[in-house]
Amino acid sequence: MNRILFAFALFLLFPSGPGWGDENCEVPFHLARSKEEKTFAMNVVSEQLPEEKRSTLRRWNYQFAEVDLNDDGVPERIVMIYDGAWCCTAGCDTSIVQKQGKKWVYIDGNMMSERGTHLLPTRTNGWRDIAFCQTREDVTLTFYKDQYQDTPERHRHVADGRPYCDAVTCNHSVPGGCPPEASQRPPPCR
């Protein structure tokens, strides 16, 4: 009986499945609903906008995710403007910020999709590589110096070897329009 309890305790302490650094996992975006999340998102976004556009911040919807990108035990935050005026086929305007002391510091901005943004098992300079589909092309962001960078030579297939864009842009409504693996999304990062 003690062995069973011990095994159960180990399972609870060390669950199986993808974690921050284990394997390809999908960033778990959620709609910013709480006042705290909305205020935080507006503050992050307002710093990136010209003054004349800041008055419209309250009308937008925001997607929000917390993931530890550099394995320091403190999750970075990814804030996405999830609004028709700020989204296109390339994705939605997105900012990544990191907590440094009592402040949140801007790390990167890019266009990302709320469905299909992945943390890869690979790292560059200690930070997880990020992959997503942008206008039918796979993009991989790698960390260099103090920010994520996207360059054509860094574009590649996601970790499982198939382009994620094929899964996003194939026609799911037509029989045979997508390969079977297109509907097999990686598990969410925890």
Phi, psi and omega in degrees: 000319179297325179295321179295315178297319179297314179297319178296318178298318177297319178300317180292321180286324183231072183295151178279170179104169186291140176240204182298319188243008189280304186203184179302123177218156184269136179293126185275079177290147171218156179293129178291110183250321184289155179300321180297314180295318180296316180297316178301312181300315180297321179295317179297312184292320184299328180291341182261353186256152171294153184308318185294340180265349185293336182292342182266001185305320185291339182279344186273156171262151181231140169260150190219138175214147174238120178217142178275101185276338184240016176055036176263002180087355179244114183294137169281163178244138177244121183244126182241131172282111185256076187213142183306327181288341185244003180242148178208192181297339179279350182120203181239150177303129186223141176236142174247129179233152182235139177282124176231103186070236180261359183251156171256127185248133179294127179255316186198156171226143182198176172262121179228161177258139180289339174251119175099019171270122188243146164266128180269160178288346181278154180230150173231122182054036176087357181250143178297138172286146182242132179237144176200168180264132179223113181048055175065021179227136177286136180238136173238124175264133176237152185270124180223129185061257184234020180204164173281143180231147179236113177230152184306322181288348178264353177293137180197177177286152176294171193304330183278002172096354178244145179295130178294327181303325178301322180288325182282321189262355177288163185269099182291341184275349181257128177304129182077004181287345180224146174293153183305324182289349181296331181267001180263088179281150177292159180292157178292148175290144177247000000 
